[in-house]
Amino acid sequence: MTEKNKRGISLAYSDLEAKPQLAHDAESAGFDLIWNSGESIPLFGSIAKTTNTTPFGSGVIRAFAHDIRELAQSSVDLQRLSGNRFILGLGGGTKRMNINQLGKEFDHPATRLREMIKGLKIAWATPYNEDMDFQGQYYSLVGKGLRGVISDSGLAGFGGEATNTPPEPALIYLAAVNKAMFRLAGDLCDGLCGHPIASVRFINEVAWPSIDEGLNRSNRTREDFDHNAWIVTAISPDEKQAEREAKLHIARFMATRSYGIILDSQGYSDVREKIQEAFFQTPNDVDALINAVPDEIAREHSIYGNIDQVREQAQKYEGVVNTSTFYCASALMSHERIHENIKFMIEAFGKN
């Protein structure tokens, strides 16, 4: 049964060198989950060693940038290093992100991700001394099983070395913003990395119903699924500063055409159009983009203010999702301000 009212924190945008200590601080503060952006898989080995009991995950790895076998092996290694605490957070990325950063477009992203997830699960279930045989439309797995996946003889592929602590398969969480991805998450995944601008209304009216369809396909219920809401968060004694930071951060998400469903499904297409106009016609005008976000939209799609204010605002997610994950509104923040904000998030939402 999935717990309710858990708290997570994202270390995205913080310095590489600072992340292990921030992860340690978050665990000491009592967070239930720790996330970091997925650009660097090796970094999670450091987080595994500076924390002891708290699950941590990739939020999120760009799935199509990776070979499926390499991704499966990295997950096995992180499970061994951490004592089965690693969560593999996957996302397909937007069309424009993939073209600009990976050099190509990936058609049928939901189908590709479905195939990848099935392949990962086969890789994790195949002992190292047995052959894998997975042939899909986009991915294939051949050859011996992964190093570290235990065989019936108790060997795990480390030069014949036996192990008494075989790793469990990593949990898989999916980043989703459209109905097809929500259904896929419910069907094949253990949880959701909720989009940072998903409001409570969007979660209730769009995300959960589509997830439920997927859960029904796999004969599961919401009790078997961890719905993470990633919440854009700006904390400062200067309330106006925090408001501007939150508005700019969510505006950049809202200007992305692939995320249009979030505002459009709530009847805010006019707001989306004004935000996109400001973003594309005057891309360097920060004030124009901030001013395009009405106060009510900012309040529904982020939390901001001093510590007491954000604690109160975050209560709207309780009972709606399983886990509230606090995510730094970094777009207007300096290097120092990002770290200050993350430390404020730890102070505001730690359970200890």
N, C-alpha and C positions, 0 to 999 in steps of 0.2 A: 504494500500500500504506500502510495506517495504521500510524503508529509505535506502539510499546509503551512503557509506563512513563513517559509524559509527566506533567508536573506543572502544575496550574493553581491559581489563587487567585481567590477572590471578594472584592470590595471592598464587598459589601452591608453596610449599617448604618453605614458610615463617613460622615463629614461630606461634604457636597457639595464644599466648597472643598478638602478634603484629597484627594479621589479622583484628580485628575490627577497629583499628586506621588506618591501611593501606587502608581499604575500605573507611573510612571517607575521607582520603586524596585523594583517587582516585575520589570520588564524587566531592570534592571541586575543583579538577583539571579539571572537565568537561567530564570525561569518560562516555560513553553511556551504558556500561555494565561492571559489575564486576563479575568475576568468582573465585571460589575456588575449590580445589580438593574435592571429594565427600566422603571421608572416614568418616567424622563426620557430620551427619545431624543436631544435636543440635547447632553446631557452627553457622549455618545460622541464628538462632534466634538472636545472638549477632550482626551479620552484619545488620540484619533488623533494629536493634535499634540504630546503629551508622551511618546509612545513612537515607536519607529522601525521595529521589525521584528516585534514580538510580536503575534500575533492576539489580538483582544479581542472580547467578545460580550455580548449582553444576556441576563442570567440571572435571570428571564426576562421578556419582554414579554407582557403579558396580551393575547392575540391578539384577543379579542372586543371589546376596548375601542377598536380601531383600524379605520379605513377601509382596505381592502386597497390602494388606489392610493397613499394617503399612506404606508403602511408600505413599499410597494415603492419609492417615490421616496426615502424617508429612507435605505433600505438602499443604493440607488445612490449617493446623495450621500456616505454614509460610506465606501463602497468607493473613491470618487474621492479623498476626503480622506486616506485611510489607505494607499493603494496596495494595495487588495484584501485587507485584513486583518480586516474586520468579519464576525462570525458572528451571524446572526439567531437568537437563542434564543426559542422560542415556547412558551407554555403556555396551556391552556384555563382554568385556575383551577377551584376547587371550586364546587359549586352555591351554597353559602352565601356564598363570597367574591363571586361574581358578583351575587347578589341584594343583598348589603349595600353593595358598592362601585360596581357598575354599574347597579343598579336593576332588573335583570331576570334571568330564568333563560334559559339557552341550551340548548335540547334538542339531543340528538345531537351532543355536542361533538367526538367523533372524526370524524364525517362533515363537520362544519363545518370542522375543521382540515384535513382532507384536501382539501376544496375550496379553502380559502384557500391552501394550499401550491401546489396546481396553478395557481391564479391568479397567485400571485407569480412562479412560474417563467415563465409566459406573458408577464407584464409585463416581466420582465428580458430576454426573448428578442425582444421586438418593438422594432424601430428607432423612433426618436422620430417620424419622418415617415410611419410607417405606422399604420393603424388597428388597435386592439385589439378583439377580439370574443370575450369570454369570458362565457358566460351559465350560471350555476350555480343551484342551488336556493336558496343563501343569499347568494352573492356574484356580482357582475358587473363587467366591465371594458369600457368603451367609450371612444371618442375616440382621439386620437393617442397614440403611445407616450410613454414617460417621458423627461423632460429628462435628457440625459446618456447615454442608450443609443445607441450609434453606429449610423449608417446606412451603406449601401454606399458613399455618396459621401464618407464620412469626417466627416460633420457629426454633432453631438451635441445639437442643439437649444438652444444658447446663442447666440441671435441670429445663427445662421449660422456660428458659430465652429467651425473644424475642430479635431479633437483626435487625437493619435496614441496616446493612452493610454486606450482605452475600459475601463470597469470590468468586471470579471468578475462573474457572479452571486454574491451572498453565499451562503455555506454556511448551511444551515438545520439547527439542532439542536432537538429537541423534548423538553420536560419530560414525563415519563410516570411513572405509578405503577400503572396497570392494564394488563391484557393487550392491550386494543384499542389503547391509545396506544403500547405497545411495538411492536406489529405495524405501526402506522402509521409510527413512527420508522424501522423497518427497511425499509419499503417505499419511502418517499419522501424520507427525510431523510439528512443527512450524518453525524449523530451524535445522541447522547442527553445531555440534562442530567439526570443521575440524581438521584433524590429524596434529600435529605440524610439520611434515616434508612434508606436501603437498606443492609442488611447484605450481607456477602459471600455468605452462604447465599441470601438473597433474590435477589441478582444472578444467581447460578448456577442456581437452581431455577425462578425465575419470569421475571426480566427477559430474560436471554439466550435462553432457548428461544422466547419470544414474538417477540423481535427477529429471531431466525433465521427464523421463519415469514415475517416481512415481507421480509427479505433474499431469501428464496427466491422470493417473488413478483416481485421486481425483478431476478432473476438476478444477485444479488450475494452476496458472502461477508462474513465478519467483517473481512476485510482491507480492505474498502471502507467501513468504518464506525468512527467514533470514539465509544466508550462512555466517557463521563465519569462517574465516581463523585463526587458532591458529598458531602464528609465533614464532618460537624459536628465542629468543632475548638475546644478550650479549652486554652490553654497558660499556665501560671503556675508560678513557683517554689513557690507554695502549692498542693500537689497536691490537697488537700481542696477548696479553692476551685474549682479547675478541674473537679473531679468534679461538684460541685453545679451549676456553670454548664452543663456538658454534659447532665446529667440533666434539668434544667429545660427546656432548649431542645428536646431530643428528646421530652420528655413532651408538650409543646404540639403538636408534630406528631402524636404517637401518639394524642392525644385526638381528632384530627380524624377524623370517621367515614369520610370519603372515602378515607383512607389506611389503613383497617383491614386491607386485604389484606396489608400488610407484616408485621404481627405474626401475623395469623391463618394465613397460609400456612406459617409456621414452627412452628405449634402453640402460640403464645403468646396465644391469645384471652383467657385468664384474666388475663394481665397487662394487655392492652388494656382489659378491663372495669374493672380497678382504677384504671387511669390515667384513664379517662373518668369514673369515679365521683368521683375527687378533683377533676378539672377542672370538672365541671358542678355538683357539689353544694357544693364549697368553692372557688370560682374564685380567691379572693384569698389562699388559704392556700398559700404557696410551698413550705413544708416538706412539706405533705401530698402535693403533686404530685411533689416530688423523691423522697420516700420510697416512692412508688408504683412507682418504676423500680428493679428489682433490679440489682445490680452487673453480673451477667452480661449483662443486656439493654443496659446502658450500654456495656459493653466491645464488644459485637457491633455496635452501631449508632452509635458515635462514637469519637473519640480524645481523650484528655485527660491532663494531667499536665505535667511539665516538658519541656523541649525534647528531651532524650534519650529520654524515655518515649514521646512522640508519634511521634518518628521510628521507633522500634521498632514501635509499634502500626500505623503506616501501611503497613508492609511486607505486611500481609495482603491488600492490594488489588493488589499487583504480580502481573502475570500473569493477573489476573481481569478487569481493565478496561484500556483504553488510557491513560486519563488520570485521575489522582487530583487532584481539585480541592478545596482546603481552604476551608472555609466557617465563618465566625465564629459561635460559640455565644453569641449576643448577649443572650438573653432575660433573664439576671440581671445583665448587665454595665452599668456606668455608661458615660457618654459617653467618658470618658478610658480606661476599661478596654477598650472596643471597639477603640480605636486601638492600645493596647498589645498586644492579642491579635493584631491583624492584622500588626503589626510583628514579633511573635514568629513568626507563620506564615511571613513572608518570610525571617526568619533560619533557621528550622528546615528549610524545604523548598526554598529557593533552590539552584540547581545551581552557582552561581558562588561 
